[in-house]
Amino acid sequence: MLNVKTWALTLSTFCAVSYVLCIAWCAVAPEGWHAREFLELMLPGFIWLSPGSFVLGLLESIGLGAYTGALLAAIHNWIG
């Protein structure tokens, strides 16, 4: 049995850290190596880059990670 809460917290933390690292990478990398288009496509309402948009993207990343972790654990527990 997988713990749904543990998996949701784990994946939401993973997604939040990945998002912040991606934004940091885009701040130092040449423009050709940016993930700007990907972030704008995957995170509804995210527009490169304002403080409000950064927070929105972070919250969406956390939410998507929590949803994925909870669903993954629930399906695993249901099947197994």
C-alpha positions, 0 to 999 in steps of 0.5 A: 500500500502506498501512502497517498499523502506521502506521494502527493507531498513528494511529487508536489515538492519535486515539481516545485523544485524542478520549476524553480530550477527551470526558472533559475536556468532560464535566468542564466542560460542563453535564450536559445536554451530557455524553456519559456515556450514549454512553460507557457504551454504547460502552465495555463496563465503563465506568461514569461516572467513577472512576479505574479506569473512566477507565483502562479506557475509555482502554485500550478506546479505544486498542484499538478504534482500533488494531483499526480502523486495522489492519483498514482498512489490511489491507482496503485493501491486499487490495482495492487 
